[in-house]
Amino acid sequence: MKVNSFRTVSTYSSIVMFLVVLLSSGIANANMSKTINVLMVGGGSSHDFDRWYKEADVKTLEENGFAKVTYIDDVTEILNHLQTADVLFLSNNQPIEDAGTRTAIFDFVKAGKGLILAHAALWYNWSDWPAYNQKLVSGGSNGHDSYGSFEVALSNVKHPVMKGVDQNFELKDELYYYKVDSTGPGIEVLAMANKAGSDISYPSIFVVKNPKARIVGIALGHDAESHDIANYQTILRNAVKWVARK
């Protein structure tokens, strides 16, 4: 009887240990599945992409395992990483000249994957690729104020991208003159940048009304006065989560 009791206890302990390991494995896999894979593309002129995107924004997105970011500044590498990405984050103003890469970006969007268009990527950068601005950006910017202070005012406080963001906040940046292309899919404005000393304002944070994918445009982002403030960091994380459908 004692032997049988010992065996029963031993068997029971083994089952418990097995269930603990199985449960731990399931929790680990669940946490891994929640991590968002982001492909961030930087590089070009007039901005310190390494400092503010590769360092600051990657740190913001990877904090507490929120996302796993692959940063590249060689656009010929986009095709090597795009298949495993949940979100494509374009901050670059350097040319994307390869026709295959351009097609792959559009295919990525058609497949319903997430797209973030940050600061310099909202410019009219490439005259030989008009479909980029028309279809993906639904417009763009050809100018901006001199670097300085301006106010950002939320237009849609209930949108998930705006969760936890102050309704009005001030920062120093380049106020982009983003204008909507009437031939594009259109946008939903989430926040406006108000030009100092006038009643003129421009879309600062917005959603492009793409029929397949979620696309967020973030016009802010010249330097530390954007990247290092809490409101920008919250917008960034919210936007990545929302476009990834997580």
C-alpha positions in Angstrom: 0.0 0.0 0.0 2.8 2.4 0.8 4.5 1.7 -2.5 1.2 2.3 -4.4 0.6 5.5 -2.4 4.1 6.7 -3.3 3.6 6.0 -6.9 0.3 7.8 -6.9 1.8 10.9 -5.3 4.7 10.7 -7.8 2.4 10.4 -10.7 0.3 13.2 -9.5 3.4 15.5 -9.0 4.5 14.7 -12.5 1.1 15.6 -14.0 1.2 18.9 -12.0 4.7 19.7 -13.2 3.7 19.0 -16.8 0.6 21.3 -16.5 2.8 24.0 -15.0 5.3 23.8 -17.9 2.5 23.7 -20.5 0.8 26.7 -18.9 4.0 28.6 -18.8 4.7 27.8 -22.4 1.2 29.0 -23.4 1.7 32.3 -21.5 5.0 32.8 -23.2 3.6 32.1 -26.6 0.7 34.4 -26.0 3.0 37.2 -25.0 5.1 36.6 -28.1 2.0 36.7 -30.3 1.1 40.1 -28.9 4.5 41.6 -29.8 4.2 43.7 -32.9 6.8 43.3 -35.6 7.7 46.7 -37.0 9.9 47.4 -40.1 11.1 51.0 -39.7 12.7 52.6 -42.7 14.8 55.8 -42.3 17.5 57.7 -44.1 17.7 60.7 -46.4 18.4 64.4 -45.9 17.7 67.2 -43.5 17.0 65.0 -40.5 19.0 63.0 -38.0 17.2 59.7 -38.7 19.6 57.6 -36.6 19.1 59.7 -33.5 15.4 60.3 -33.6 14.0 57.2 -35.3 16.6 54.4 -34.9 17.4 55.3 -31.3 14.5 57.3 -29.8 11.5 55.8 -31.6 12.8 52.3 -31.5 13.3 52.6 -27.7 9.7 54.0 -27.3 8.2 51.1 -29.3 10.3 48.3 -27.8 9.7 49.4 -24.2 8.2 46.5 -22.1 8.1 44.2 -25.1 5.4 46.3 -26.9 7.0 45.8 -30.3 10.0 44.3 -32.0 11.5 46.9 -34.4 13.9 46.2 -37.3 15.4 49.5 -38.4 17.0 49.9 -41.8 18.4 52.9 -43.7 19.1 51.0 -46.9 15.9 50.8 -48.9 17.2 47.9 -50.9 16.7 45.8 -47.8 13.0 46.4 -47.5 12.1 43.3 -49.5 14.2 41.2 -47.1 12.1 42.1 -44.1 8.7 43.0 -45.3 7.1 39.6 -45.3 7.6 39.2 -41.5 6.4 42.7 -40.6 3.0 43.5 -39.1 3.7 47.2 -39.6 5.7 49.2 -42.2 7.0 52.4 -40.6 8.3 54.8 -43.3 10.1 57.9 -42.0 12.6 58.2 -44.9 12.8 60.9 -47.6 15.5 59.0 -49.5 14.3 57.5 -52.8 12.8 54.1 -53.1 13.6 53.6 -56.8 13.2 49.8 -57.2 10.0 48.9 -59.0 9.7 45.6 -57.2 10.0 47.3 -53.8 7.4 49.8 -54.7 5.0 47.1 -55.8 5.7 45.1 -52.6 4.8 48.1 -50.5 1.5 48.5 -52.2 0.9 44.7 -52.0 1.6 44.9 -48.2 -1.1 47.5 -47.9 -3.5 45.6 -50.1 -3.0 42.6 -47.8 -4.4 44.7 -44.9 -1.1 45.2 -43.0 -0.4 48.4 -41.1 1.4 51.5 -42.4 2.8 54.5 -40.5 3.9 57.5 -42.5 6.1 59.7 -40.3 7.2 63.3 -40.8 9.6 63.3 -43.8 7.6 60.4 -45.5 4.6 62.8 -45.8 6.6 65.1 -48.1 6.2 65.1 -51.9 9.6 63.4 -52.2 9.4 61.5 -55.5 8.0 63.0 -58.7 8.5 59.7 -60.4 6.3 57.9 -58.0 3.0 59.9 -57.8 1.0 56.9 -56.7 2.8 57.0 -53.4 1.4 60.4 -52.4 -1.9 59.9 -54.2 -2.9 56.5 -52.9 -0.9 56.0 -49.6 -0.5 59.5 -48.3 -3.7 60.9 -49.9 -1.8 64.2 -50.3 1.4 65.5 -48.9 3.5 68.6 -48.0 5.6 70.9 -50.1 6.5 73.3 -47.4 6.6 74.0 -43.7 7.1 76.8 -41.2 10.5 77.6 -39.8 11.3 75.4 -36.8 9.5 76.8 -33.8 6.6 76.4 -31.3 3.0 75.7 -32.3 0.0 74.1 -30.8 -1.5 70.7 -31.6 -5.2 70.4 -31.0 -7.0 67.0 -31.1 -10.0 66.8 -33.5 -11.1 63.3 -32.5 -10.4 62.5 -28.9 -12.2 59.2 -29.1 -10.1 57.6 -31.8 -7.7 54.8 -30.4 -4.7 56.6 -31.8 -5.5 59.6 -29.5 -6.0 57.5 -26.3 -4.2 59.1 -23.4 -3.1 62.2 -25.4 -3.6 65.7 -24.1 -6.4 67.4 -26.0 -4.1 70.4 -26.6 -0.4 70.5 -26.3 2.5 72.7 -27.5 5.8 71.7 -28.9 8.7 72.8 -31.2 8.8 71.3 -34.6 8.4 72.0 -38.3 4.8 72.7 -38.9 4.1 70.8 -42.2 1.7 72.3 -44.7 0.0 68.9 -45.4 -2.7 69.3 -48.0 -5.2 66.6 -49.1 -5.2 65.3 -52.7 -8.8 65.3 -53.8 -8.0 62.3 -56.1 -6.8 60.2 -53.2 -8.9 58.1 -50.8 -9.2 61.0 -48.3 -8.3 61.3 -44.7 -9.8 61.5 -41.2 -8.1 64.2 -39.2 -7.3 63.3 -35.6 -5.3 66.4 -34.7 -4.5 69.8 -36.2 -1.4 71.9 -36.0 -2.3 75.6 -35.5 -0.1 78.1 -37.2 1.1 80.7 -34.7 -0.5 84.2 -35.0 -3.1 83.1 -37.5 -6.3 81.0 -37.9 -4.6 78.7 -40.4 -4.2 75.1 -39.4 -3.0 71.9 -41.0 -3.6 68.1 -40.4 -0.9 66.9 -38.0 -2.1 63.4 -37.1 -4.6 61.7 -39.5 -5.9 58.4 -40.8 -5.8 57.7 -44.6 -9.1 56.1 -45.6 -7.6 53.1 -47.4 -10.1 50.4 -48.1 -7.8 47.5 -47.1 -5.3 48.7 -44.6 -5.0 51.0 -41.6 -2.7 53.9 -42.4 -1.7 56.7 -39.9 0.2 59.9 -40.9 2.2 61.6 -38.2 3.5 65.0 -39.4 5.4 65.7 -36.1 9.0 64.4 -35.6 11.8 66.7 -36.5 13.9 66.3 -33.3 13.9 65.8 -29.5 11.1 68.4 -29.0 8.8 65.9 -30.5 10.4 62.4 -30.0 11.1 62.9 -26.3 7.7 64.2 -25.2 5.1 61.9 -23.7 2.3 62.9 -26.1 4.3 62.0 -29.2 5.4 58.7 -27.6 1.8 57.9 -26.8 0.6 58.7 -30.3 3.4 56.6 -31.7 2.6 53.5 -29.7 -1.2 53.9 -30.2 -0.7 54.3 -33.9 1.4 51.2 -34.2 -1.0 49.1 -32.1 -4.0 50.4 -34.1 -2.7 49.8 -37.6 -1.5 46.4 -36.5 -5.0 45.6 -35.3 -3.6 44.4 -32.0 
